[in-house]
Each structure stands twice: as C-alpha cells, then as structure tokens.
Amino acid sequence: RVVEILLSTVRPATLLGGKVAGVGLYALAQAATLVIPAVFAAWYLDLLGELDIALGTLLVNFGVWFVLGFALFIVLFGGLAALVSRQEDLGAVTTPMMLLMMVPLYLAIYLVPNNPDGLVTQVLTQIPFFAPFLVPMRGAFGAISPGEIALAITLCIVTIPVLTWVAGRVYAGAVLNTGGRMRLGDALRRG
C-alpha cells in the first residue's frame, strides 16, 4: 500500500496535516468562488448602498470563523476517517460527526435571534465547537463585544493543536489497519 511507503519517511501526524491542509485550501478556494462573485455583483449593481449592513465586517467575520470552524472539524474528520479501511464504511464514522455538528448550528439559529445576550448564548459562544456558529451570528446581530470575540478566537486557536494531536494519535494507530472498522479506543492505544 502507498500509505505504508509514505509512513516509512513521514510521521503519521504530518501526513494527516498535509491531507487536512490540502482539503482546507480547496474549501477556501471553493468558498472564495462563491463569495467573491456575489460581492462583485452586489457592488456592480449598487446594492451595497441600499443594504444597512457593514459588509466588510461581515465578510471578515465569516472568513475568520470559516477557517477556525473548518480547522476544528476537519482535523476530527481526518482522524476518525482513518478508523475505516474501505471507502464504503466511511459513512459509519462521519455521519455521527455530521449529526453532532447540527447541534451547535441549530442552537445558534434558535438562541441568537431569540436571546443574543443571554447567559447560555454567551457561555456557548466560548466553547470552541459552538463558537464558529454563534460568533458570526451574534456579530451580525451586533450582540457580541470585541473581548468575547477575542476570547472565542483564542480558545479555538488553543483547541486546534490539541485536536490535531489527538487526531494524529488516532490516525497513527488506525491508518495501517487493513481489517474492518477499528474502535476509537484501540486506535488511541496503538497511536
């Protein structure tokens, strides 16, 4: 297998990091191909003057949280995807993660419009898995302070290397598995 040859010269965490970086750059390029033409069209049609929003701030907020949120979740997806050896089995690992990602999304959709300054909303804003969904929405509502944004960014930036280390251990323990689906605990022990 190609992975065995690669792992003789590259550490598993480095290989996982390369995969995550490649997918991340592709996702950024894809997001840019959607956002840039829309902004240009809005500028060209002079729609920006009619809108009562700070588009620059909104786009920067979206960009920062897209990158941080993508980094948080893609590292986990990369590590967990190594638990299966066949492409057909990938859904068994990624579907629970997708469903868990819906929890912060729907909480943000419900909490922010109804109570953007509430205690629960403020606390969840600082949890790294919730922040990429809550901070941009609270920012769009003008219901978040710069201090809260800075703290949420800092917590996400600190969490990403920890998740990368955990995902690297899972990846290292599971990437050479050729049997059926490996358990998470077994992969962590082997990594």
Backbone torsions as a table, in degrees:
resi	resn	phi	psi	omega
1	ARG	NA	151.3	-178.5
2	VAL	-66.1	-37.2	-178.3
3	VAL	-61.4	-39.2	179.3
4	GLU	-62.5	-39.3	178.6
5	ILE	-67.8	-44.0	179.4
6	LEU	-62.6	-41.4	-177.1
7	LEU	-70.2	-12.5	175.6
8	SER	-75.1	-18.1	-179.7
9	THR	-120.7	-17.8	-175.6
10	VAL	-125.7	137.9	176.3
11	ARG	-67.1	147.8	-179.0
12	PRO	-58.7	-39.5	-180.0
13	ALA	-64.3	-35.7	177.8
14	THR	-67.7	-41.3	177.5
15	LEU	-62.8	-44.2	176.6
16	LEU	-61.7	-43.0	178.8
17	GLY	-60.5	-39.5	177.3
18	GLY	-64.7	-41.0	178.0
19	LYS	-64.6	-44.5	-179.7
20	VAL	-64.4	-41.7	179.5
21	ALA	-64.1	-41.5	179.0
22	GLY	-63.3	-45.9	178.7
23	VAL	-66.4	-37.8	179.4
24	GLY	-64.0	-43.6	178.3
25	LEU	-64.7	-37.9	177.0
26	TYR	-63.9	-43.2	179.7
27	ALA	-64.0	-39.3	177.1
28	LEU	-64.6	-41.7	178.3
29	ALA	-64.1	-39.6	178.6
30	GLN	-65.0	-43.3	178.4
31	ALA	-64.2	-40.2	179.5
32	ALA	-64.0	-37.2	179.5
33	THR	-68.9	-17.8	175.3
34	LEU	-90.5	-41.1	-172.6
35	VAL	-80.1	-44.6	-174.7
36	ILE	-60.5	-48.8	177.5
37	PRO	-63.1	-34.7	179.1
38	ALA	-65.9	-43.0	178.7
39	VAL	-66.6	-42.3	178.1
40	PHE	-61.3	-44.3	179.7
41	ALA	-63.0	-41.0	178.7
42	ALA	-64.8	-39.0	178.2
43	TRP	-68.9	-45.6	-177.1
44	TYR	-63.9	-39.0	179.7
45	LEU	-84.7	4.0	179.4
46	ASP	57.9	39.1	176.9
47	LEU	-84.9	-19.1	-176.9
48	LEU	-66.7	-32.2	178.7
49	GLY	-70.6	-26.2	-179.3
50	GLU	-83.8	-19.3	-179.9
51	LEU	-84.7	144.4	-179.7
52	ASP	-103.8	48.0	178.2
53	ILE	-133.4	153.7	175.0
54	ALA	-87.0	93.4	-173.2
55	LEU	-63.3	-38.9	179.6
56	GLY	-60.6	-47.3	177.9
57	THR	-62.9	-41.3	179.7
58	LEU	-63.1	-42.7	-179.8
59	LEU	-69.3	-39.0	177.0
60	VAL	-64.5	-43.8	178.1
61	ASN	-59.7	-46.1	178.2
62	PHE	-61.1	-45.5	-178.0
63	GLY	-62.0	-46.5	180.0
64	VAL	-61.6	-46.7	-176.2
65	TRP	-77.5	-24.6	172.3
66	PHE	-64.5	-47.3	-179.0
67	VAL	-65.0	-47.5	-178.8
68	LEU	-65.4	-44.8	179.6
69	GLY	-65.3	-41.4	178.3
70	PHE	-62.5	-43.4	179.8
71	ALA	-62.8	-41.7	179.0
72	LEU	-59.8	-48.0	-172.2
73	PHE	-84.6	-33.7	-177.4
74	ILE	-69.4	-32.0	177.2
75	VAL	-63.4	-43.0	177.8
76	LEU	-65.3	-43.8	178.5
77	PHE	-60.4	-42.0	-179.6
78	GLY	-63.2	-43.8	178.9
79	GLY	-67.4	-43.8	-177.9
80	LEU	-71.4	-30.1	179.5
81	ALA	-65.4	-23.8	178.3
82	ALA	-71.2	-12.2	-179.8
83	LEU	-69.7	-17.8	179.6
84	VAL	-112.7	148.9	-179.3
85	SER	-103.5	-12.0	179.7
86	ARG	-118.3	142.2	179.6
87	GLN	-57.8	-34.7	-177.4
88	GLU	-65.9	-24.1	-177.9
89	ASP	-90.3	-2.2	-174.8
90	LEU	-62.2	-35.6	-179.2
91	GLY	-61.8	-30.7	179.6
92	ALA	-65.2	-26.1	-179.6
93	VAL	-94.5	-39.8	-174.0
94	THR	-84.1	-26.1	-179.2
95	THR	-61.2	-46.1	176.6
96	PRO	-59.9	-36.2	177.4
97	MET	-65.1	-41.3	178.7
98	MET	-63.3	-41.3	178.9
99	LEU	-66.1	-38.5	177.7
100	LEU	-66.9	-30.0	176.9
101	MET	-69.2	-23.1	179.3
102	MET	-71.3	-25.4	-179.3
103	VAL	-61.3	-54.6	178.7
104	PRO	-66.2	-32.1	178.8
105	LEU	-62.5	-50.8	-178.2
106	TYR	-71.0	-32.3	174.3
107	LEU	-64.1	-40.8	177.9
108	ALA	-63.6	-43.0	179.8
109	ILE	-62.7	-34.8	-178.7
110	TYR	-85.6	-47.3	-172.1
111	LEU	-72.3	-45.9	-170.9
112	VAL	-64.5	-49.8	179.1
113	PRO	-65.5	-32.2	-176.7
114	ASN	-84.0	-34.9	-176.8
115	ASN	-154.6	72.2	-174.1
116	PRO	-66.9	-22.3	-179.8
117	ASP	-106.8	9.4	-177.8
118	GLY	-67.1	159.4	-177.9
119	LEU	-62.1	-44.4	-179.9
120	VAL	-62.2	-43.2	179.0
121	THR	-62.5	-43.4	-179.6
122	GLN	-65.6	-40.1	179.5
123	VAL	-68.2	-46.8	-179.6
124	LEU	-64.3	-27.1	178.3
125	THR	-61.0	-29.4	-176.5
126	GLN	-90.9	-4.0	177.1
127	ILE	-87.2	122.9	-171.4
128	PRO	-53.8	-34.0	-179.3
129	PHE	-76.8	-18.1	178.9
130	PHE	-96.6	-29.5	-174.0
131	ALA	-56.3	-43.2	-178.7
132	PRO	-62.3	-19.2	178.0
133	PHE	-95.7	-40.0	-174.4
134	LEU	-81.4	-42.2	-175.2
135	VAL	-61.4	-47.7	179.1
136	PRO	-62.4	-37.2	179.4
137	MET	-68.7	-42.8	177.8
138	ARG	-65.2	-34.7	176.5
139	GLY	-64.5	-40.8	178.8
140	ALA	-65.6	-31.9	177.5
141	PHE	-83.4	-7.5	-177.5
142	GLY	68.8	31.7	-173.8
143	ALA	-115.9	28.3	179.7
144	ILE	-139.0	139.1	-178.8
145	SER	-87.0	157.3	176.7
146	PRO	-59.4	-32.5	177.7
147	GLY	-64.9	-40.5	177.7
148	GLU	-65.9	-39.4	178.4
149	ILE	-64.0	-46.1	-179.5
150	ALA	-61.7	-41.9	178.9
151	LEU	-65.4	-42.7	179.2
152	ALA	-63.3	-41.4	177.9
153	ILE	-63.7	-45.3	179.5
154	THR	-60.4	-44.8	179.7
155	LEU	-63.9	-38.5	177.4
156	CYS	-66.4	-43.3	-179.1
157	ILE	-64.7	-35.2	177.0
158	VAL	-72.6	-35.0	-177.3
159	THR	-72.7	-34.3	-175.6
160	ILE	-59.0	-47.2	177.5
161	PRO	-64.6	-33.7	177.6
162	VAL	-65.2	-46.0	177.1
163	LEU	-63.9	-36.1	178.1
164	THR	-63.8	-41.0	178.1
165	TRP	-63.7	-46.6	179.2
166	VAL	-63.2	-46.8	179.5
167	ALA	-63.6	-36.0	176.9
168	GLY	-63.6	-39.3	176.8
169	ARG	-66.2	-42.8	178.0
170	VAL	-62.7	-46.1	-179.6
171	TYR	-61.1	-45.6	-179.6
172	ALA	-62.9	-36.9	-179.2
173	GLY	-78.5	-21.9	-172.3
174	ALA	-113.7	-17.0	-170.8
175	VAL	-64.6	-29.8	-179.4
176	LEU	-93.2	3.8	178.7
177	ASN	-70.5	125.5	-179.8
178	THR	-110.2	-3.4	179.4
179	GLY	-82.0	-148.7	178.1
180	GLY	-74.6	-160.4	-178.9
181	ARG	-67.5	133.5	179.9
182	MET	-94.3	146.4	176.3
183	ARG	-78.3	149.9	-178.3
184	LEU	-59.8	-45.7	-179.6
185	GLY	-61.2	-39.9	178.2
186	ASP	-65.1	-40.8	179.2
187	ALA	-65.1	-40.2	178.6
188	LEU	-65.2	-39.2	179.3
189	ARG	-68.1	-37.4	-179.3
190	ARG	-75.4	-27.7	-176.6
191	GLY	-77.3	NA	NA
